Amino acid sequence: MGISFIPNRRRREEAADFELGALMELCLNNFDGFSSVLFAADQEGGPLSLRAFRSLSRNIDAGAVIHPGHGLLGWAYKTNKPVIVDQVSFESDRLLFYTCDENIKSFMAVPLPGLSGVLAVDSKQRYFFTDKSAKLLVQFGQNIARVCQRLFGRPAVRKTTGEGQGGAAEPEPPENEICALWRGLEFCLSRSDHEGGGLSTALDLVRQFSGLNWAFLTVIKNSDPNHYYLVAGSGNLPEGLPTRFPLAAGLAGWLHTKLKPLAIDSLKADSRNSFIFNKNEPIHGLRSFYGWPVLYNDQPRGALVLAGAEGQTLDPALGEVLECVVDRLAAQFHLDRLIHKVMELDQIDSQTGLAHRAYFLDSMAHMLEVADIKGEGLDLFVLATAGLGSFAAEYGQEAAGELLKSIAGQLKEGLRPTWRMGHISYGVFTLASPEADAAEAKTFIAKFKKNLENWPLPGVSGRAELDLFPALASYPRDCSGPKEHLPEQLLEMALSALAEADEEGDE
C-alpha cells in the first residue's frame, strides 16, 4: 500500500511525490477512508485527469479522465460545490476512477480553489462522512491547491467568444503566471533533486514560462576561469552534450566574455554563429537565442540561456521577468560559494590549504576502513620542519607564512590519489599512505627533505635553509583497540616517535 503518482507532461514526478504524496496520505489517514484521489485539469473547464492518489485498492484507473458533469466527481467540478453521498447505491466503477466494483458506500468530493481540480475521499462504510468532514476536506483541498500552484502554476483560463462554448484557451493574467513561476523557483532552489527541487527542475519552470524549447544554466568555476561549465539543462536536452567549453565558445561564450544580454529572434539555419555552445552539438532546429550573464558585484558567475525552435520568440515583457530570475540565480550562486567556503574552513587549514588535524583524522579513519577491507596496513608519517621560527624572527611573520604556503604547495603537488596530507600544527605535516606504497612514500619524503635544505624564497631572491625530521607509525603494528580511537592513537604514536628521536639527537 504505497503512494502513487500519475506523471503529467508539465510536471516533475519527484516534486509531486514529495509534496502531494505526503498530503494525500495525511488526508486518507485523517478520514480513515479507502481512497483519496486528486483530479486536475490543464485548463479551466477542461477534462480532469488523475494526478495523485493514495488507496487501499489495486484497481485505481491510472488513466482516468473525467469530464465536467460526469459522475459525482465531475458534478462537484462543474457546479463548483462540495458533494457528500452517504449511501452509494451503484457499483463503484461508476465513480469513474475504479476499474471494477470496490463496494464503496460513502463518497465525498470538494472543488479546489484556483486549480480547476477536485479532491475526493471514499469509504466502504455507510453514513461515514458528515458536514464536519466536508469542512475538513475543504481545508485539505486548500493546502493541496497551494502546493500544486507553487509547483506547477495555475491552469490556463478558458475564454469563450460570443455566446458559444468553443472559444480558444487564453493564458491566465500575467501576474498570476509570474507568482507561480517565482513560487516554483524558490521551491526548487531550496530543495535538492531527490526532493523534487534542483536546478534542472527550476530550468523547466523557466522554459515553460518563456514558451521556448530549451533552457541551460552555466557556471564559471574559480579553479578554471578559462572555461565555462554546463551545470543544468531543461529535461528535454539531447544526449551527448558536453559540459565543459572554452570561455568564448558559441553564443553562450559571448555572454561570458562581453557580460551583456544577447537576444536573437531569427537565426539562419546554416549560420555559422547559430550554435549555442559548439558547432557540432546535438541540438537541432535552433532558430532563436536569448541569454543573460549571471553577474554578482559585476563579476561573471555563469549565464542563463534560452533557445527556441521555428516560430518561437520571447515576449519582451517576459524578458523583464527573466532578468529578475537571473538576479535571483546570481544571489543563489554567491550563496553557494559562501557555503562552500564555510565548508572549506571547517576542513582546511588556512595557513597551508591542507586538511587541519580534525579533518585529516576523519580522512584517515576512512583509509583505515579501506585497509581492513583489503587486508592491508597503513603508514602514518609525521614530517616536522625545522628553521621556520628563526626564519620568521629574521624576515617577519608574513614572509614566514608565505614560505609555509610554498612548502605546502609542493607537498600537495607530489601526492598520489590514495595518499592524504594534513597540517596539524605550525610546520608539522602528516602523510598517510597505504603500506604497499611505503617505498614510494619514503622516496617522496627524502626528496622533500633535500629540497628543504636549499628552498627558494617565494617572490624574492635568496634561499632558506630548513630541515625535516620525519617519524613513522604503522597500522596495525603500532596500535589496536576501538576503531573510533585508532586515528588519534596512530597520530600520538607517530608524535611520540618524533619526540623520542628528538631526545636522542639532543643526547
MARLODREN-681712 format. One record per residue (C-alpha): residue number from 1; x, z, y. Coordinates in nm, 4 decimals, decimal comma. Example, Ala and Ser with C-alpha at 12.3 -4.5 7.8 and 13.67 -1.06 7.14 Angstrom:
MARLODREN-681712
1; 1,2300; 0,7800; -0,4500
2; 1,3670; 0,7140; -0,1060
//
This chain:
MARLODREN-681712
1; 0,0000; 0,0000; 0,0000
2; 0,2186; -0,1248; 0,2849
3; 0,1878; -0,2520; 0,6377
4; 0,1314; -0,6252; 0,6552
5; 0,1552; -0,8609; 0,9491
6; 0,0487; -1,2203; 0,9795
7; 0,3043; -1,4082; 1,1962
8; 0,1897; -1,6403; 1,4735
9; 0,3960; -1,9212; 1,6231
10; 0,4274; -1,7396; 1,9568
11; 0,5075; -1,4000; 1,8135
12; 0,8027; -1,2311; 1,6571
13; 0,7214; -1,0620; 1,3273
14; 0,9773; -0,7875; 1,3858
15; 0,8281; -0,6736; 1,7157
16; 0,4700; -0,6851; 1,5916
17; 0,5510; -0,4993; 1,2717
18; 0,7374; -0,2285; 1,4600
19; 0,4729; -0,1716; 1,7278
20; 0,1454; -0,2828; 1,5754
21; 0,2134; -0,1677; 1,2214
22; 0,2534; 0,1947; 1,3287
23; -0,0634; 0,1838; 1,5395
24; -0,2687; 0,0131; 1,2685
25; -0,1589; 0,2702; 1,0127
26; -0,2378; 0,5546; 1,2509
27; -0,5788; 0,4032; 1,3191
28; -0,6645; 0,3751; 0,9492
29; -0,5448; 0,7275; 0,8712
30; -0,7420; 0,8780; 1,1602
31; -1,0656; 0,7233; 1,0335
32; -0,9789; 0,7706; 0,6649
33; -1,1014; 0,4137; 0,6195
34; -1,0465; 0,1396; 0,3647
35; -0,9083; -0,1287; 0,6004
36; -0,8145; -0,1630; 0,9653
37; -0,7794; -0,5206; 1,0957
38; -0,6749; -0,6785; 1,4239
39; -0,8029; -1,0249; 1,5154
40; -0,6967; -1,2052; 1,8336
41; -0,7308; -1,5488; 1,9934
42; -0,4644; -1,7617; 2,1620
43; -0,7042; -1,8368; 2,4451
44; -1,0085; -1,6689; 2,5872
45; -1,3197; -1,7632; 2,3896
46; -1,1180; -1,9372; 2,1186
47; -1,1347; -1,8627; 1,7443
48; -0,9922; -1,5354; 1,6204
49; -0,7143; -1,5204; 1,3626
50; -0,5863; -1,2214; 1,1696
51; -0,2776; -1,0801; 1,3393
52; -0,2189; -0,7388; 1,1781
53; -0,3847; -0,5164; 0,9210
54; -0,3485; -0,2016; 0,7158
55; -0,5548; -0,1867; 0,3992
56; -0,6034; -0,0346; 0,0557
57; -0,7269; -0,3751; -0,0567
58; -0,5270; -0,6526; -0,2171
59; -0,7923; -0,9052; -0,1162
60; -0,7385; -0,9410; 0,2583
61; -0,7571; -1,3082; 0,3578
62; -0,4312; -1,3649; 0,5477
63; -0,5550; -1,6987; 0,6801
64; -0,8916; -1,5716; 0,8002
65; -1,0304; -1,7373; 1,1143
66; -1,3475; -1,6046; 1,2760
67; -1,5367; -1,7972; 1,5436
68; -1,7324; -1,6304; 1,8259
69; -2,0665; -1,5001; 1,6943
70; -1,9769; -1,5403; 1,3253
71; -2,0198; -1,2226; 1,1210
72; -2,0172; -0,8691; 1,2566
73; -1,6665; -0,9025; 1,3945
74; -1,7449; -1,2340; 1,5643
75; -2,0611; -1,0791; 1,7130
76; -1,8543; -0,7966; 1,8739
77; -1,6198; -1,0650; 2,0085
78; -1,8944; -1,2874; 2,1528
79; -2,1009; -1,0089; 2,3095
80; -1,8017; -0,8001; 2,4153
81; -1,9777; -0,4915; 2,2757
82; -1,8900; -0,2415; 2,0007
83; -2,0767; -0,2702; 1,6719
84; -2,1428; 0,0072; 1,4140
85; -2,3147; -0,0598; 1,0819
86; -2,3563; 0,2461; 0,8622
87; -2,5367; 0,0698; 0,5754
88; -2,3678; -0,2613; 0,4965
89; -2,6206; -0,4303; 0,2668
90; -2,4347; -0,7518; 0,1851
91; -2,1239; -0,8396; -0,0100
92; -1,8141; -0,7582; 0,1922
93; -1,6683; -1,1093; 0,1740
94; -1,9295; -1,1901; 0,4392
95; -1,7213; -0,9790; 0,6761
96; -1,5052; -1,2930; 0,6718
97; -1,1668; -1,1283; 0,6104
98; -1,2016; -1,0376; 0,2394
99; -1,1675; -1,2934; -0,0388
100; -1,4071; -1,1043; -0,2685
101; -1,6533; -0,8156; -0,2586
102; -1,4927; -0,4751; -0,1963
103; -1,8206; -0,2769; -0,1873
104; -1,7856; -0,1961; 0,1836
105; -2,0684; 0,0308; 0,3060
106; -1,9733; 0,1135; 0,6679
107; -1,8212; -0,1074; 0,9365
108; -1,7156; -0,0604; 1,2981
109; -1,5565; -0,3021; 1,5484
110; -1,4673; -0,2912; 1,9193
111; -1,3547; -0,5715; 2,1539
112; -1,0074; -0,5313; 2,3010
113; -0,9741; -0,5275; 2,6802
114; -0,7805; -0,8206; 2,8239
115; -0,6727; -0,9505; 2,4833
116; -0,9551; -1,1749; 2,3514
117; -0,9461; -0,9786; 2,0313
118; -1,1298; -0,7295; 1,8130
119; -1,0153; -0,4168; 1,6296
120; -1,2232; -0,3172; 1,3248
121; -1,2247; -0,0500; 1,0531
122; -1,4445; -0,0155; 0,7445
123; -1,5186; 0,2296; 0,4650
124; -1,6722; 0,2397; 0,1169
125; -1,8896; 0,5355; 0,2214
126; -2,2307; 0,5076; 0,3882
127; -2,3023; 0,6682; 0,7258
128; -1,9315; 0,7143; 0,7740
129; -1,8872; 0,6195; 1,1416
130; -2,0544; 0,7859; 1,4403
131; -2,0751; 0,7278; 1,8159
132; -1,7780; 0,9634; 1,8471
133; -1,5870; 0,7428; 1,6013
134; -1,6635; 0,4397; 1,8173
135; -1,5215; 0,6121; 2,1268
136; -1,2058; 0,6974; 1,9365
137; -1,1733; 0,3377; 1,8113
138; -1,2090; 0,2162; 2,1694
139; -0,9104; 0,4337; 2,2631
140; -0,7071; 0,2895; 1,9755
141; -0,8099; -0,0574; 2,0915
142; -0,6865; 0,0100; 2,4433
143; -0,3456; 0,1233; 2,3136
144; -0,3145; -0,1747; 2,0808
145; -0,4167; -0,4132; 2,3602
146; -0,1454; -0,2717; 2,5875
147; 0,1180; -0,3146; 2,3169
148; 0,0106; -0,6735; 2,2500
149; 0,0103; -0,7613; 2,6200
150; 0,3580; -0,6147; 2,6611
151; 0,4933; -0,8044; 2,3626
152; 0,3115; -1,1355; 2,3875
153; 0,1334; -1,1583; 2,7216
154; -0,2337; -1,2275; 2,7771
155; -0,4231; -1,5177; 2,6207
156; -0,4857; -1,8327; 2,8222
157; -0,8097; -1,8316; 3,0202
158; -1,0674; -2,0920; 2,9174
159; -1,2463; -2,2527; 3,2136
160; -1,5348; -2,4948; 3,1920
161; -1,6086; -2,7945; 3,4094
162; -1,9603; -2,8385; 3,5438
163; -2,2225; -2,6889; 3,3149
164; -2,0651; -2,7977; 2,9895
165; -1,8818; -2,5769; 2,7445
166; -1,5895; -2,8028; 2,6613
167; -1,3626; -2,7544; 2,9594
168; -0,9872; -2,7507; 2,9142
169; -0,7944; -2,4237; 2,8958
170; -0,6010; -2,3305; 3,2075
171; -0,3292; -2,0697; 3,2391
172; -0,4118; -1,7188; 3,3496
173; -0,3272; -1,6050; 3,7050
174; 0,0493; -1,6253; 3,7713
175; 0,0803; -1,2536; 3,8498
176; -0,0506; -1,1677; 3,5021
177; 0,1993; -1,4022; 3,3359
178; 0,4831; -1,2517; 3,5388
179; 0,3817; -0,8954; 3,4484
180; 0,3551; -0,9910; 3,0809
181; 0,6992; -1,1551; 3,0949
182; 0,8549; -0,8532; 3,2599
183; 0,6976; -0,6034; 3,0209
184; 0,8175; -0,8095; 2,7275
185; 1,1661; -0,8452; 2,8781
186; 1,2019; -0,4704; 2,9318
187; 1,0846; -0,4083; 2,5761
188; 1,3427; -0,6496; 2,4352
189; 1,6307; -0,5116; 2,6431
190; 1,5502; -0,1540; 2,5441
191; 1,5318; -0,2144; 2,1679
192; 1,7581; -0,3584; 1,9020
193; 1,6931; -0,6721; 1,6971
194; 1,5582; -0,4863; 1,3941
195; 1,3079; -0,3072; 1,6196
196; 1,1729; -0,6369; 1,7493
197; 1,3865; -0,6475; 2,0622
198; 1,7232; -0,8045; 2,1358
199; 1,8455; -1,0941; 2,3463
200; 1,7077; -1,3711; 2,1236
201; 1,3566; -1,2274; 2,1448
202; 1,3940; -1,1953; 2,5223
203; 1,5025; -1,5582; 2,5483
204; 1,1983; -1,6703; 2,3500
205; 0,9795; -1,4961; 2,6087
206; 1,1694; -1,6656; 2,8929
207; 1,1449; -2,0049; 2,7217
208; 0,7697; -1,9708; 2,6683
209; 0,7233; -1,8620; 3,0302
210; 0,9198; -2,1642; 3,1557
211; 0,7390; -2,4160; 2,9333
212; 1,0717; -2,5713; 2,8305
213; 1,2131; -2,6332; 2,4849
214; 1,5391; -2,4398; 2,4743
215; 1,6934; -2,1231; 2,6195
216; 2,0525; -1,9949; 2,5997
217; 2,2490; -1,6967; 2,7231
218; 2,6268; -1,6977; 2,7621
219; 2,8815; -1,4288; 2,8463
220; 3,2395; -1,4260; 2,9687
221; 3,4490; -1,1629; 2,7941
222; 3,7121; -0,9574; 2,9754
223; 3,9508; -1,0253; 2,6899
224; 3,9091; -1,4055; 2,7162
225; 3,8398; -1,5190; 3,0739
226; 3,9214; -1,8829; 2,9938
227; 3,6201; -1,9316; 2,7654
228; 3,2506; -1,8533; 2,7619
229; 3,0547; -1,7477; 2,4560
230; 2,7026; -1,8335; 2,3445
231; 2,5645; -1,4890; 2,2552
232; 2,1944; -1,5657; 2,2163
233; 1,9503; -1,8526; 2,1974
234; 1,5785; -1,9013; 2,1537
235; 1,4578; -1,9153; 1,7961
236; 1,4328; -2,2960; 1,7771
237; 1,8022; -2,3861; 1,8069
238; 1,9637; -2,6254; 1,5565
239; 2,2220; -2,5063; 1,3076
240; 2,5890; -2,5812; 1,3556
241; 2,6055; -2,4996; 1,7264
242; 2,9476; -2,3476; 1,8163
243; 2,9629; -2,0163; 2,0020
244; 3,2902; -2,0464; 2,1998
245; 3,3622; -2,3074; 2,4676
246; 3,6253; -2,3700; 2,7389
247; 3,5125; -2,2166; 3,0659
248; 3,4336; -2,5529; 3,2320
249; 3,2846; -2,7276; 2,9265
250; 2,9482; -2,9037; 2,9619
251; 2,6779; -2,8458; 3,2190
252; 2,6923; -2,4749; 3,1395
253; 3,0593; -2,4828; 3,2383
254; 2,9564; -2,5968; 3,5868
255; 2,7617; -2,2711; 3,6217
256; 3,0598; -2,0600; 3,5157
257; 3,3102; -2,2326; 3,7459
258; 3,1013; -2,3214; 4,0537
259; 2,8975; -1,9980; 4,0382
260; 2,5891; -2,1768; 4,1697
261; 2,2486; -2,2578; 4,0144
262; 2,2010; -2,6103; 3,8828
263; 1,8701; -2,7962; 3,8385
264; 1,8426; -3,1478; 3,6936
265; 1,4859; -3,2704; 3,6411
266; 1,5806; -3,6014; 3,4810
267; 1,8802; -3,6821; 3,2644
268; 1,9558; -4,0276; 3,1296
269; 1,9573; -4,0482; 2,7530
270; 2,3060; -4,1996; 2,7499
271; 2,4548; -3,9952; 3,0338
272; 2,7993; -3,8557; 2,9644
273; 2,7016; -3,5411; 3,1534
274; 2,3798; -3,4816; 2,9633
275; 2,5285; -3,2306; 2,7189
276; 2,4800; -2,8568; 2,7680
277; 2,7987; -2,7318; 2,6001
278; 2,9823; -3,0282; 2,4485
279; 2,9221; -3,3963; 2,3768
280; 2,8797; -3,3567; 2,0036
281; 2,6394; -3,0628; 1,9976
282; 2,3368; -3,0971; 1,7629
283; 2,0750; -3,0744; 2,0415
284; 1,8765; -3,3958; 2,0728
285; 1,6118; -3,5077; 2,3192
286; 1,7553; -3,3256; 2,6217
287; 1,6007; -3,4596; 2,9443
288; 1,6096; -3,1664; 3,1913
289; 1,8522; -2,8820; 3,2606
290; 1,8219; -2,5587; 3,4617
291; 2,0872; -2,2908; 3,4829
292; 2,1844; -1,9824; 3,6773
293; 2,5190; -1,7999; 3,6724
294; 2,4812; -1,4324; 3,5870
295; 2,6802; -1,2516; 3,8575
296; 2,7490; -0,8874; 3,9265
297; 2,9292; -0,7999; 4,2505
298; 2,9928; -1,1757; 4,2837
299; 3,1864; -1,1703; 3,9572
300; 3,0717; -1,4038; 3,6746
301; 2,9325; -1,2344; 3,3655
302; 2,7780; -1,5406; 3,1974
303; 2,4826; -1,7723; 3,2509
304; 2,1149; -1,8260; 3,1698
305; 2,0430; -2,1848; 3,0651
306; 1,7082; -2,3577; 3,0069
307; 1,6614; -2,7153; 2,8907
308; 1,3607; -2,9383; 2,8357
309; 1,2621; -3,2493; 2,6455
310; 1,0878; -3,5612; 2,7774
311; 0,8239; -3,4701; 3,0390
312; 0,9316; -3,1046; 3,0644
313; 1,0357; -2,9837; 3,4085
314; 1,0457; -2,6397; 3,5636
315; 0,7885; -2,5444; 3,8256
316; 0,9768; -2,4239; 4,1403
317; 0,7543; -2,1142; 4,1569
318; 0,8589; -2,0194; 3,8050
319; 1,2202; -2,0798; 3,9056
320; 1,1948; -1,7992; 4,1613
321; 1,0754; -1,5625; 3,8892
322; 1,3639; -1,6654; 3,6647
323; 1,6096; -1,5854; 3,9428
324; 1,4791; -1,2281; 3,9212
325; 1,5257; -1,2411; 3,5435
326; 1,8892; -1,3431; 3,5993
327; 1,9402; -1,0420; 3,8301
328; 1,7939; -0,8179; 3,5595
329; 2,0288; -0,9661; 3,2987
330; 2,3257; -0,9137; 3,5315
331; 2,2386; -0,5458; 3,5628
332; 2,1997; -0,5219; 3,1851
333; 2,5370; -0,6884; 3,1245
334; 2,7019; -0,4446; 3,3642
335; 2,5317; -0,1510; 3,1922
336; 2,6514; -0,2754; 2,8530
337; 3,0068; -0,2948; 2,9874
338; 2,9846; 0,0607; 3,1176
339; 2,8554; 0,1813; 2,7824
340; 3,1416; 0,0016; 2,6091
341; 3,3928; 0,1666; 2,8431
342; 3,2412; 0,5092; 2,7804
343; 3,2669; 0,4492; 2,4060
344; 3,6298; 0,3432; 2,4510
345; 3,7021; 0,6607; 2,6469
346; 3,5649; 0,8528; 2,3517
347; 3,8085; 0,6754; 2,1174
348; 4,1090; 0,5531; 2,3134
349; 4,3893; 0,7414; 2,4841
350; 4,4004; 0,6154; 2,8438
351; 4,7826; 0,6505; 2,8682
352; 4,8561; 0,4066; 2,5870
353; 4,5390; 0,2231; 2,4823
354; 4,5863; 0,3647; 2,1306
355; 4,3459; 0,5872; 1,9399
356; 4,3582; 0,9505; 2,0528
357; 4,4012; 1,2304; 1,7999
358; 4,0364; 1,2827; 1,7007
359; 3,9580; 0,9135; 1,6642
360; 4,2820; 0,8494; 1,4754
361; 4,1907; 1,1245; 1,2272
362; 3,8462; 0,9680; 1,1808
363; 4,0129; 0,6339; 1,1050
364; 4,2499; 0,7993; 0,8608
365; 3,9572; 0,9647; 0,6811
366; 3,8197; 0,6179; 0,6131
367; 4,1614; 0,4996; 0,4927
368; 4,1760; 0,7945; 0,2523
369; 3,8378; 0,6974; 0,1079
370; 3,9620; 0,3418; 0,0539
371; 4,2827; 0,4732; -0,1051
372; 4,0796; 0,6844; -0,3506
373; 3,8640; 0,3870; -0,4460
374; 4,1704; 0,1700; -0,5077
375; 4,3665; 0,4488; -0,6755
376; 4,6453; 0,4161; -0,4208
377; 4,8326; 0,6532; -0,1920
378; 4,8578; 0,6740; 0,1869
379; 5,1611; 0,7345; 0,4102
380; 5,1408; 0,9027; 0,7497
381; 5,4403; 0,8662; 0,9814
382; 5,4804; 1,0761; 1,2953
383; 5,7041; 0,8985; 1,5500
384; 5,8303; 1,1286; 1,8253
385; 6,0103; 0,9564; 2,1114
386; 6,2842; 1,1449; 2,2958
387; 6,4008; 1,0857; 2,6517
388; 6,0685; 1,0326; 2,8303
389; 6,0912; 1,3723; 3,0040
390; 6,4344; 1,3100; 3,1515
391; 6,3282; 0,9573; 3,2495
392; 6,0269; 1,0995; 3,4360
393; 6,2473; 1,3521; 3,6142
394; 6,4765; 1,0759; 3,7372
395; 6,2309; 0,7920; 3,8122
396; 5,8989; 0,9684; 3,8615
397; 5,5908; 1,0218; 3,6519
398; 5,4319; 0,6882; 3,7432
399; 5,7337; 0,4945; 3,6181
400; 5,7335; 0,7051; 3,3003
401; 5,3676; 0,6226; 3,2483
402; 5,4399; 0,2505; 3,2733
403; 5,7267; 0,2924; 3,0287
404; 5,4984; 0,4705; 2,7813
405; 5,2424; 0,1887; 2,8079
406; 5,5064; -0,0749; 2,7385
407; 5,6231; 0,1184; 2,4314
408; 5,2668; 0,1473; 2,3005
409; 5,2106; -0,2226; 2,3667
410; 5,4968; -0,3215; 2,1404
411; 5,3779; -0,0856; 1,8688
412; 5,0339; -0,2474; 1,8730
413; 5,1792; -0,5976; 1,8507
414; 5,3596; -0,5239; 1,5257
415; 5,0703; -0,3606; 1,3390
416; 4,9288; -0,5032; 1,0196
417; 4,5472; -0,5209; 0,9900
418; 4,5481; -0,2439; 0,7258
419; 4,7527; -0,0020; 0,9410
420; 4,6275; 0,2429; 1,2039
421; 4,8202; 0,3668; 1,5058
422; 4,7455; 0,6667; 1,7296
423; 4,8909; 0,8673; 2,0211
424; 4,8407; 1,2387; 1,9577
425; 5,0486; 1,3861; 2,2405
426; 5,2839; 1,2665; 2,5140
427; 5,5270; 1,0251; 2,3476
428; 5,4259; 1,1223; 1,9941
429; 5,2747; 0,8365; 1,7919
430; 5,1206; 0,8280; 1,4456
431; 5,1204; 0,5422; 1,1978
432; 4,9027; 0,5434; 0,8845
433; 4,9622; 0,2763; 0,6204
434; 4,8831; 0,2213; 0,2516
435; 5,1550; 0,3478; 0,0224
436; 5,2064; -0,0075; -0,1046
437; 5,3297; -0,1020; 0,2445
438; 5,5890; 0,1777; 0,2571
439; 5,8931; -0,0507; 0,2666
440; 5,7445; -0,2735; 0,5368
441; 5,6375; 0,0276; 0,7426
442; 5,9879; 0,1766; 0,7296
443; 6,1384; -0,1546; 0,8371
444; 5,8907; -0,1676; 1,1271
445; 5,9897; 0,1866; 1,2335
446; 6,3637; 0,1156; 1,2047
447; 6,3301; -0,1919; 1,4257
448; 6,1274; 0,0051; 1,6784
449; 6,3892; 0,2847; 1,6844
450; 6,6659; 0,0322; 1,7525
451; 6,4674; -0,1260; 2,0394
452; 6,4122; 0,2151; 2,1996
453; 6,7844; 0,2680; 2,2346
454; 6,8012; -0,0162; 2,4883
455; 6,4470; -0,0507; 2,6214
456; 6,3838; -0,2908; 2,9157
457; 6,2058; -0,1254; 3,2085
458; 5,8702; -0,2893; 3,2944
459; 5,8633; -0,4675; 3,6299
460; 6,2203; -0,3773; 3,7358
461; 6,5767; -0,4449; 3,6294
462; 6,7523; -0,1904; 3,4137
463; 6,7227; -0,0301; 3,0730
464; 6,6080; 0,3042; 2,9388
465; 6,7934; 0,4907; 2,6667
466; 6,5376; 0,6536; 2,4358
467; 6,5461; 0,7820; 2,0808
468; 6,2982; 0,8140; 1,7965
469; 6,2531; 1,0905; 1,5398
470; 6,0257; 0,9922; 1,2504
471; 5,8694; 1,2195; 0,9883
472; 5,6575; 1,1400; 0,6840
473; 5,3764; 1,2994; 0,4828
474; 5,2048; 1,1244; 0,1912
475; 4,8698; 1,1496; 0,0185
476; 4,8087; 1,2703; -0,2477
477; 5,1631; 1,4022; -0,2944
478; 5,1721; 1,6407; 0,0034
479; 4,8131; 1,7594; 0,0366
480; 4,4965; 1,8356; -0,1566
481; 4,1685; 2,0134; -0,1018
482; 3,8306; 1,9341; 0,0557
483; 3,8034; 1,5711; 0,1662
484; 3,6914; 1,6569; 0,5185
485; 4,0125; 1,8544; 0,5808
486; 4,2613; 1,6069; 0,4352
487; 4,3335; 1,4004; 0,7531
488; 4,4131; 1,7094; 0,9604
489; 4,6106; 1,8644; 0,6729
490; 4,8186; 1,5486; 0,6289
491; 4,8943; 1,5364; 1,0016
492; 5,0015; 1,9017; 1,0046
493; 5,2302; 1,8341; 0,7079
494; 5,3965; 1,5445; 0,8940
495; 5,4357; 1,7519; 1,2121
496; 5,5865; 2,0352; 1,0081
497; 5,8345; 1,7921; 0,8543
498; 5,9219; 1,6743; 1,2071
499; 5,9788; 2,0326; 1,3261
500; 6,1965; 2,1123; 1,0233
501; 6,4070; 1,8027; 1,0835
502; 6,4492; 1,9058; 1,4485
503; 6,5639; 2,2555; 1,3490
504; 6,8161; 2,1161; 1,1012
505; 6,9509; 1,8892; 1,3755
506; 6,9996; 2,1882; 1,6085
507; 7,1977; 2,3706; 1,3424
//
